[in-house]
Amino acid sequence: MTTRSVTAVLTAAVIGASARWSLGIIAGESCGLLAANICGCILIGWASSPRQEKWDSIWFTVGLCGSLTSFAALAVSLGAALEDQRWSFAVLMGLATIAGCGVGFDLGRSLGDRK
């Protein structure tokens, strides 16, 4: 990996993490995390489309999308909800993430397939 690629990944990571943090401030911690994960899946779907040019996408997928999405934060949130016996929150957040990210990826992929 070149210095240019490392710099691009680090810069994109700062932008992605800042966007996730901003969504958490604007929409609240749980809704912001859900929105960030869905947006990241849309972008990853778009980038993985076979019709997209094969540019050096590591800065985009690993840097930007990797720091925008946070499935580790989701696991911590779900774990805390289960410990506090907030069953409905844990189930709804888990299902919303699975459904939203799946649909988001497919949406991004279909957008990427357009010419």
Secondary structure as GFF3:
##gff-version 3
##sequence-region A 1 115
A	DSSP	alpha_helix	3	27	.	.	.	ID=ss1
A	DSSP	alpha_helix	29	47	.	.	.	ID=ss2
A	DSSP	alpha_helix	58	58	.	.	.	ID=ss3
A	DSSP	pi_helix	59	65	.	.	.	ID=ss4
A	DSSP	alpha_helix	66	68	.	.	.	ID=ss5
A	DSSP	alpha_helix	71	83	.	.	.	ID=ss6
A	DSSP	alpha_helix	87	113	.	.	.	ID=ss7
###
